[in-house]
Amino acid sequence: MTDAAQPLGVYVHWPYCARICPYCDFNVVRDRSQAEQRDLAVAIVADLEAQRALTGPRRLVSVFLGGGTPSLMDPDWAGEIVETAKRLWTPDADLEVSLEANPTDAESGRFAGFRDAGVNRLSLGLQSFDDAALKFLGRNHDAGQARRAADIAAATFPRLSVDMIYALPDQTAAAWREQLRAVIDLGAEHVSPYQLTIEAGTAFDRAVRRGVFTPPDDEVGGALYDTTQAVLEGAGFEAYEVSNHAKGEAARSRHNLVYWRGQDYVGAGPGAHGRLTLDGVRTATTAPSGIGGYIARVRGAGTGFDAEPLTPVEAAEERILMGLRTYEGVAWEELAALGLGTSSAVVRGLVGQGLLVDDAQRLRATPAGRFVLDAVTRDLILSQSSP
């Protein structure tokens, strides 16, 4: 395969939000002036052009506008960014262009503009159909807006993905089952159910430490996870990744598969990360997290990122962390730097516990292993540093 034929994804980080959710630990800020946002859009375009000089010609398989809340962006700017990516790299005939959105009425009113800007897949952050749960999560929409936005999105975009959050305080399996059935009734072909995680430094982290609420324990979390798998599988969704379910191969997120398969992707925008193979070396790119710093960096240096080569061990560890999340796993040859194989003691032990599949070709987690994936990946990686 020539370099020009190798797949490439583009991730664009738009950090502005109308409200900061209490569980969020992403690089986000409250919505700011249109002048700053326009300057950021211009800087992102320039950054993409600079990264084209690094990558050379590539086959563009996906563009993902994430954040933050990119649906707050002027759709014309989104169109400019998408057209820039398509000009710099050769777009696949079925290029996936995704945009993250919230179901507020204001954002729903922009959906047609984003469709005209080239977006063909909407990732809609519904999170819940229960007003009390939405209030707890700090969302600025209610259940009625969620349903209206989903209806508009389904009629506007060829593909629709819906995000939901579970394992809320006192949530029962029966209540979560009803939430999933409501999602299925929307007709979305892709569902991403995420278990609520209390991230360090977030408002929820502080609330838990103050005793304001207590997250569900592992037993309850396990029951809710099992409910997720059973309900979605029964409705024809395949769990192709730990937190992603799709109705058929065509409905899978091509952009997320770029991450999970260890393919190259460009990252542009404040705090954006990328992974590029440069002269045969897996290389991490990182942009300054501050908006002003990022814009100034692009204006002054012509690029918005720093590049750092990964060691073979670091690259292999990353493949485990990302690739083991999917049902297809990671080919053993990609893990040679770690010395892992089918005969490794740690692998045989995890196979014996029913957490890894006994597979001569690939490292793969079982459904039980994907539920405790953090522990499985930790055991695999730490085993190589043990004396």
C-alpha positions in Angstrom: 0.0 0.0 0.0 1.4 3.4 -1.0 1.3 6.3 1.5 -1.3 8.0 -0.6 -3.7 5.1 -0.2 -3.4 4.9 3.6 -6.5 6.1 5.4 -6.5 9.3 7.3 -9.1 10.9 9.7 -9.3 14.6 10.6 -10.5 15.6 14.1 -11.4 19.3 14.7 -11.9 20.5 18.3 -14.4 23.3 18.8 -14.1 24.1 22.5 -17.1 26.4 23.1 -20.2 25.3 25.1 -23.3 27.2 26.2 -23.0 25.4 29.5 -20.3 23.3 31.1 -21.7 19.9 32.2 -20.7 18.9 35.7 -19.3 15.5 34.6 -17.2 16.9 31.7 -13.4 16.9 31.8 -12.9 17.9 28.2 -11.0 21.0 27.0 -14.1 23.3 26.9 -15.0 26.9 27.8 -18.2 28.9 27.9 -19.4 30.4 24.6 -17.4 33.6 23.7 -17.4 36.3 21.2 -18.0 35.7 17.5 -14.8 37.5 16.7 -12.7 35.0 18.7 -14.5 32.1 17.2 -14.0 33.4 13.6 -10.2 33.8 14.4 -10.2 30.2 15.7 -11.9 28.9 12.5 -9.3 30.7 10.4 -6.5 29.2 12.6 -7.9 25.7 12.2 -7.9 26.0 8.4 -4.2 27.2 8.5 -3.3 24.4 10.9 -4.8 21.7 8.6 -2.8 23.1 5.7 0.4 22.9 7.7 -0.3 19.3 8.6 -0.8 18.4 5.0 2.9 19.1 4.5 3.6 16.4 7.1 1.2 13.8 5.9 1.6 14.1 2.2 -1.3 12.8 0.0 -3.7 10.5 1.9 -7.1 8.9 1.5 -9.5 10.9 3.7 -12.0 8.6 5.3 -13.5 10.8 8.0 -13.8 14.4 9.3 -15.1 14.8 12.9 -16.2 18.1 14.3 -16.1 17.6 18.1 -15.8 19.6 21.2 -17.2 21.3 23.1 -20.3 22.0 21.1 -19.5 22.4 17.4 -23.2 22.8 16.6 -22.8 26.3 18.1 -20.4 27.1 15.2 -21.5 29.1 12.3 -22.3 26.5 9.6 -20.4 28.4 7.0 -17.2 28.0 9.1 -17.9 24.3 9.4 -18.3 24.2 5.6 -15.0 26.0 5.1 -13.2 23.5 7.4 -14.8 20.5 5.7 -14.0 21.8 2.2 -10.4 22.5 3.3 -9.9 18.9 4.5 -11.4 17.6 1.2 -9.1 19.8 -0.8 -5.9 18.8 1.1 -6.6 15.1 1.1 -8.4 12.8 -1.4 -11.9 12.1 0.0 -13.4 8.7 -0.1 -16.6 8.4 -2.1 -18.3 7.6 1.2 -16.5 10.1 3.3 -18.0 10.4 6.7 -18.4 13.9 8.1 -19.7 13.9 11.7 -20.7 16.8 13.9 -21.5 16.6 17.6 -24.7 18.4 18.7 -26.9 19.0 21.6 -30.7 18.9 21.2 -31.5 22.5 22.2 -34.0 24.2 19.9 -31.4 26.8 18.9 -29.0 24.1 17.7 -31.7 22.1 16.0 -32.5 25.2 13.9 -29.0 25.0 12.4 -29.1 21.3 11.3 -30.0 22.2 7.7 -27.1 24.6 7.5 -24.7 21.9 8.7 -26.1 19.4 6.2 -25.5 22.0 3.4 -21.9 22.4 4.8 -21.2 18.7 4.1 -22.1 17.1 7.4 -23.7 13.7 6.8 -23.6 12.1 10.2 -24.9 13.8 13.4 -23.8 12.6 16.9 -26.6 13.9 19.1 -26.0 14.1 22.9 -29.5 13.2 24.2 -28.1 11.6 27.4 -31.6 10.9 28.8 -35.3 11.2 28.2 -36.0 11.9 31.9 -36.2 15.5 32.9 -35.0 14.9 36.4 -32.0 13.0 35.1 -31.2 15.8 32.6 -31.4 18.4 35.4 -29.0 16.3 37.5 -26.6 16.0 34.5 -26.6 19.8 34.1 -28.0 19.6 30.6 -29.7 22.7 29.0 -32.4 20.7 27.2 -35.4 18.7 28.4 -36.9 15.4 27.2 -39.3 17.2 24.8 -36.4 19.0 23.1 -34.5 15.7 22.9 -37.3 14.0 20.9 -37.9 17.0 18.6 -34.2 17.3 17.9 -33.9 13.6 17.1 -36.8 13.8 14.7 -35.3 16.7 12.9 -31.9 15.1 12.8 -33.2 11.9 11.4 -35.0 13.8 8.6 -32.0 16.0 7.9 -28.9 13.8 8.0 -28.3 10.4 6.3 -26.9 9.0 9.5 -27.8 9.6 13.2 -25.9 8.5 16.3 -27.3 9.0 19.8 -25.4 9.4 23.0 -26.9 8.3 26.3 -25.6 8.2 29.9 -26.5 5.5 32.5 -25.4 4.5 36.0 -27.0 7.6 37.5 -27.6 7.6 41.3 -30.5 5.2 42.2 -31.1 4.2 38.6 -32.6 0.8 38.2 -32.2 -1.7 35.4 -35.9 -1.4 34.7 -35.7 2.4 34.3 -32.6 2.1 32.1 -34.4 -0.5 30.0 -37.2 2.0 29.3 -34.7 4.7 28.3 -33.0 2.3 25.8 -36.4 1.4 24.4 -37.1 5.1 23.9 -33.9 5.4 22.0 -34.6 2.4 19.8 -38.0 4.0 19.0 -36.2 7.0 17.5 -34.9 4.9 14.7 -31.2 5.9 15.1 -28.8 3.3 13.6 -26.0 4.0 16.1 -26.2 4.3 19.9 -23.4 5.2 22.3 -24.4 4.4 25.9 -21.8 5.7 28.3 -21.6 4.7 32.0 -21.3 7.8 34.1 -17.7 8.2 35.2 -16.7 10.6 37.9 -13.6 12.3 36.5 -11.1 14.0 38.8 -11.4 17.8 39.0 -15.0 17.9 37.7 -18.0 19.4 39.5 -19.3 15.9 40.0 -16.0 14.8 41.6 -16.3 17.6 44.1 -19.9 16.7 44.8 -19.2 13.1 45.4 -16.3 14.0 47.8 -18.7 16.3 49.7 -21.3 13.5 50.0 -23.9 15.2 47.8 -24.5 11.9 45.9 -23.1 8.4 45.6 -22.5 6.7 42.3 -23.9 3.2 41.8 -21.6 0.4 43.0 -19.9 -2.1 40.7 -22.7 -4.7 41.1 -25.4 -2.2 40.0 -23.1 -0.9 37.3 -22.7 -4.5 36.0 -26.4 -5.1 36.0 -27.0 -1.9 34.0 -24.2 -2.8 31.6 -25.8 -6.3 31.1 -29.2 -4.6 30.5 -27.5 -2.4 27.8 -26.1 -5.3 25.9 -29.3 -7.4 26.1 -31.8 -4.7 25.0 -29.7 -3.3 22.2 -28.6 -6.7 20.9 -32.3 -7.7 21.0 -33.1 -4.7 18.8 -30.5 -5.7 16.2 -27.5 -3.5 17.4 -24.0 -5.0 17.4 -21.7 -4.0 20.2 -18.7 -3.4 18.0 -16.9 -1.4 20.7 -17.3 -1.2 24.5 -19.7 1.8 24.4 -20.8 1.8 20.7 -23.6 -0.2 19.1 -24.5 -0.2 15.5 -27.1 -1.7 13.2 -24.8 -3.2 10.6 -21.3 -2.5 9.5 -22.3 0.6 7.5 -23.6 2.3 10.6 -20.4 2.0 12.6 -18.5 5.2 13.2 -15.7 5.3 10.6 -13.9 8.1 12.5 -13.8 6.2 15.8 -12.6 3.1 14.0 -9.6 5.2 12.8 -8.7 5.6 16.5 -9.4 2.0 17.6 -7.6 0.5 14.6 -4.4 2.6 15.1 -4.8 4.5 11.8 -3.5 8.0 11.3 -5.5 11.1 12.1 -4.8 14.8 12.1 -5.9 16.8 15.2 -6.6 20.6 14.8 -8.0 23.0 17.3 -7.2 23.9 21.0 -5.9 20.9 22.9 -6.5 18.6 19.9 -4.4 15.4 19.7 -3.3 13.6 16.5 -1.4 10.4 15.6 0.6 10.4 12.4 3.1 7.9 10.9 6.1 10.0 9.9 9.1 8.2 8.3 7.7 4.9 9.6 7.5 6.2 13.2 4.2 6.6 15.1 4.1 10.2 16.2 1.9 12.1 18.6 0.8 15.7 17.8 -0.6 18.0 20.5 -1.9 21.5 20.2 -1.9 24.2 23.0 -5.1 23.9 25.1 -5.8 27.6 25.4 -7.7 29.2 22.6 -5.6 32.4 22.5 -2.4 30.4 22.7 -3.5 28.1 19.9 -4.4 31.0 17.6 -1.2 32.8 18.4 0.8 29.7 17.8 -0.7 29.2 14.3 -0.2 32.9 13.4 3.4 33.0 14.6 4.7 29.6 13.7 2.4 28.6 10.9 1.5 25.4 12.8 -0.7 24.7 15.9 1.0 21.6 17.2 4.0 19.9 18.7 5.1 16.5 17.4 6.7 13.8 19.6 7.7 10.3 18.3 6.4 7.4 20.3 8.7 4.5 21.2 7.8 1.1 19.9 6.7 0.1 23.4 4.5 3.3 23.8 3.0 2.7 20.4 2.2 -1.0 21.3 0.7 0.0 24.6 -1.5 2.5 22.9 -2.7 -0.2 20.5 -3.8 -2.3 23.5 -5.6 0.6 25.1 -7.5 1.5 22.0 -7.8 -1.7 20.0 -8.9 -3.9 22.8 -12.1 -1.8 23.1 -13.4 -3.3 19.9 -14.7 -6.8 19.2 -12.0 -7.2 16.6 -9.1 -6.5 18.9 -5.4 -6.2 17.9 -3.2 -8.4 15.7 -0.4 -10.0 17.7 2.3 -8.7 15.4 1.4 -5.1 16.4 2.3 -6.0 20.0 5.7 -7.4 19.3 7.5 -4.6 21.2 5.7 -5.8 24.4 6.7 -9.4 23.9 3.0 -10.4 24.2 1.7 -13.5 22.5 -0.6 -16.4 22.9 1.8 -18.3 25.1 2.4 -15.3 27.5 1.6 -16.1 31.1 -0.6 -13.1 31.6 -2.5 -13.9 28.4 -3.0 -17.5 29.3 -4.2 -16.4 32.8 -6.7 -13.9 31.4 -8.0 -16.5 28.9 -8.5 -18.9 31.7 -10.5 -16.3 33.6 -12.8 -15.9 30.6 -11.6 -12.3 30.0 -9.7 -12.8 26.7 -10.6 -14.9 23.7 -8.2 -17.9 22.9 -7.3 -16.5 19.4 -4.1 -17.4 17.6 -4.4 -14.3 15.3 -5.5 -11.4 17.5 -5.7 -10.2 21.1 -9.4 -9.9 21.8 -11.5 -9.4 24.9 -14.6 -11.4 25.7 -17.8 -9.6 26.6 -16.9 -10.2 30.2 -13.5 -8.8 29.6 -14.8 -5.7 28.0 -16.8 -5.0 31.1 -13.6 -4.9 33.2 -11.4 -3.7 30.4 -9.4 -1.2 32.5 -8.2 -4.1 34.7 -7.5 -6.3 31.7 -5.4 -3.7 29.9 -3.6 -2.8 33.1 -2.6 -6.4 33.7 -1.4 -6.8 30.1 0.7 -3.6 30.1 2.1 -4.0 33.7 3.1 -7.6 33.1 5.8 -6.5 30.7 7.4 -4.1 33.3 7.5 -6.8 36.1 10.9 -8.2 36.9 
